[in-house]
Amino acid sequence: MSELRMVIRYFFLCGILISLSACSSVSEMVGELLPTPSPLPTLTPTPAVGQVGQRMEWGGWAITVSNVLRSSVDPREDVPENYYADDLDYIGMDVTVERTIDEPGNVDGEKFTLVDGSGKVYKEIYPLVNWIYDRGVYSLNEKGSDRIIIPVPETVEGLILRFTPYPPIPVPLEIALDQVKQVRKIDLREAIELGLLTTEVRGVSLERIEVEFEVSAELEDSIEMSITPGTMFLAPSPDLQTMVVRQEIIMFLNPKQELSVELKVACANMTLKAPEGGETYIVQIEPPAEELRKLLGLPEFQDSSFRLQQFAIWTITDNPSSGGYVGLGVGDQGSPPSRDELAQIRQWFEQAGIEVANYSGLR
C-alpha cells in the first residue's frame, strides 16, 4: 500500500513539472508575439510665463525683454500735431530675439502683441517699422534687437508680451511685464530751472510761437515734458506783446535730443504790437495767474475759436470795458466782441469760478 502511494506521488510531481514547463513556454511565446511596449518619450514641458530681464528659450527661439517704460505720448512721434495727449498709454520695451535651432525663422513687428488680464490683445501701430533684420529671417544663433512700442488704454494693467514667430510654435512665448517704469513727468519751467534743456523761442504770429529745444546730456532717463496752458513767453522789448500758451502739449524727450515745435498761443497785452515773426522771446519761470489757469483749463474754452479765446484772455490780462476791446479780424476789418461773445465769456468765468464782478467788460 505504501509502495502504491509513492508511485502516485511520483506521477503527480511529474505532472506539476510538465505544467510549469508548458507555462514557461507559453510565456515565452506571448513575449515573442506581444513584446513589452517601449516607454513613451518625455515631452518638452510648456514654457512658463517669463519675466522682464529673463532670457526665455523654447520652440527654437529665445527672447529677452528689458527697459520697459510707460508714457502718455508716443516716444517715436516728432510731429507737433501728435504731441497732444490722448486717452492712450504707450508701452515701450527693448526686445532681443535669437534663433536657437538650425532652421530659418521669421520675425516682424506683427509677431509681438500685448495681452491684458481679460485676454484682450493690443498690437503695434507701425509693425513693419520694426525687425527689418536680414529681411526678417533668422538662422541658427542669429540675434536681433529692437524697441517695440504698443499703445494700450490708460486704465489697463497686468500686461503680458506675447511672441508668435513663424513657423508657428505650439504655444507662444510670453513675458509678464512685471517691471514697468513710469516715465518722469516734468513741466517746461521746472526743466529749465533744473538745467535739463535750453530753449530758443521765436514769434510767428498772434496765434503761434516756435520753440526749439536742446536736451542736456545730463538727462539720464527719458522724460515727459508738458507745456501747460498759461505758460508765458516774455517779449524782448516793452512795446511787444507777451504771449501765453492756450493749449497744453506733452513731449517725450531723450538725452541729447533736439527738436522744434509750434505752440498755440494768444496775446497777453491787448494794446501792444503783435509779433511779425522772428522776434526772440524767453520763458517766464513764474507760474501764471490763477484766474488765467482756471479759464484756460475749461474744455469749453479749448473747443472754441481763437477770436473768442483771445477776447477772454484780454478780459483777465487787460480788464477792458465792454467798449474798450481792440478789434480782431483780417487786416483793418477787425471788430470788438459782440454782446453774444461777451455773454459766452461771462458764462466761462462763472463755470471756472472766476469772480465776474472784478472785470469791467462783463458787468
BELQUI-V770032 format. One record per backbone hydrogen bond with DSSP energy under -0.5 kcal/mol. CO is the residue of the C=O (numbers start at 1). NH is the residue of the N-H. E is the energy in kcal/mol with one decimal. If there is no record, write none. Layout:
co->[CO:CO]
nh->[NH:NH]
e->[E:E]
//
This chain:
co->[1:2:3:4:5:6:7:8:9:10:11:12:13:14:15:16:17:18:19:20:21:22:23:24:25:26:27:28:29:30:41:50:51:54:56:58:60:60:61:62:63:64:65:66:67:68:69:70:71:72:73:74:78:79:80:83:87:89:89:90:90:91:92:93:94:95:96:97:98:99:101:105:106:108:109:111:112:113:114:115:116:120:122:123:126:126:127:127:130:131:132:133:134:136:138:139:142:144:146:146:148:149:150:152:153:157:159:160:161:162:162:163:166:173:174:175:176:176:179:181:184:186:187:188:189:190:191:191:192:196:198:200:201:202:203:205:207:208:208:209:210:211:212:213:214:216:216:218:222:223:223:224:224:225:226:226:227:228:231:232:232:233:234:237:239:242:243:244:245:249:251:251:253:254:257:259:261:263:263:264:264:266:269:273:279:281:282:283:289:290:291:292:293:295:298:299:301:305:306:307:308:309:310:311:312:313:313:314:314:320:321:328:329:330:335:338:339:340:341:342:343:344:345:346:347:348:349:349:350:354:355:356:358:359:360]
nh->[5:6:7:8:9:10:11:12:13:14:15:16:17:18:19:20:21:22:23:24:25:26:27:28:29:30:31:32:33:34:43:176:54:56:63:61:100:101:58:98:56:96:53:94:69:181:92:183:90:86:75:77:80:82:83:250:154:91:152:71:92:150:69:148:66:146:64:144:62:141:103:138:166:111:112:164:124:162:122:160:119:116:114:151:129:130:109:130:109:133:134:136:137:107:105:142:99:97:95:148:93:125:91:89:156:117:177:115:175:113:164:173:106:163:50:161:52:178:181:70:224:226:191:192:193:194:196:197:195:216:214:212:281:210:278:204:265:204:205:263:202:261:200:259:198:219:256:220:184:225:253:186:226:251:188:228:249:231:245:234:284:243:282:240:273:268:233:266:230:227:225:253:223:257:215:213:211:209:265:246:247:244:272:241:203:201:234:285:293:294:295:296:297:298:302:303:304:309:310:311:312:313:314:315:316:316:317:318:319:361:324:335:331:333:328:342:343:344:345:346:347:348:349:350:351:352:353:354:353:356:358:359:360:362:363]
e->[-1.8:-1.7:-1.9:-2.2:-2.3:-2.0:-2.3:-2.0:-2.6:-2.2:-1.9:-1.9:-2.2:-2.4:-2.3:-2.5:-2.2:-2.2:-2.6:-2.2:-2.0:-2.6:-2.6:-2.2:-2.5:-2.8:-2.6:-2.0:-2.6:-3.3:-0.5:-2.9:-2.0:-0.7:-2.5:-1.4:-2.4:-0.7:-2.8:-2.1:-2.7:-2.5:-3.1:-2.6:-0.5:-2.7:-2.9:-2.1:-3.4:-0.6:-0.5:-1.4:-0.6:-2.2:-2.1:-1.6:-1.4:-0.5:-2.8:-1.9:-0.7:-2.2:-2.8:-2.4:-2.4:-2.0:-2.2:-2.1:-2.1:-2.9:-2.0:-3.5:-1.9:-2.0:-1.4:-2.3:-0.6:-3.1:-3.0:-1.9:-1.8:-2.0:-2.6:-0.5:-1.5:-0.6:-1.2:-0.6:-0.8:-1.8:-0.6:-1.0:-1.8:-2.5:-2.3:-2.2:-2.0:-2.5:-2.9:-0.6:-2.2:-0.7:-2.4:-3.2:-1.5:-0.8:-2.3:-2.3:-2.4:-1.9:-0.5:-1.8:-3.8:-3.1:-3.0:-3.1:-0.7:-2.2:-0.6:-2.2:-3.1:-2.5:-2.5:-2.1:-2.2:-2.1:-2.4:-0.7:-1.3:-2.9:-1.9:-2.8:-2.6:-2.8:-3.0:-0.5:-2.7:-1.5:-2.1:-3.1:-2.7:-2.5:-1.8:-1.7:-1.9:-1.3:-0.6:-0.6:-0.7:-0.6:-3.0:-2.7:-0.5:-2.9:-2.0:-0.6:-1.3:-1.9:-2.3:-0.5:-2.7:-2.2:-1.7:-1.6:-2.3:-3.0:-2.9:-2.0:-2.3:-2.5:-3.0:-0.7:-2.1:-1.7:-3.3:-3.2:-2.9:-1.5:-0.7:-3.0:-0.9:-2.7:-1.2:-2.6:-2.5:-0.8:-2.8:-0.6:-2.2:-2.3:-2.2:-2.5:-1.1:-1.6:-1.9:-1.6:-1.4:-2.1:-3.0:-2.0:-2.0:-2.3:-2.5:-1.7:-1.0:-0.7:-2.7:-2.8:-1.6:-1.1:-1.6:-1.9:-0.5:-2.0:-2.3:-2.4:-2.2:-1.9:-2.2:-2.4:-2.0:-2.1:-2.3:-2.0:-2.3:-2.4:-0.7:-3.0:-0.7:-0.6:-1.2:-2.1:-0.5:-1.5:-1.2]
//
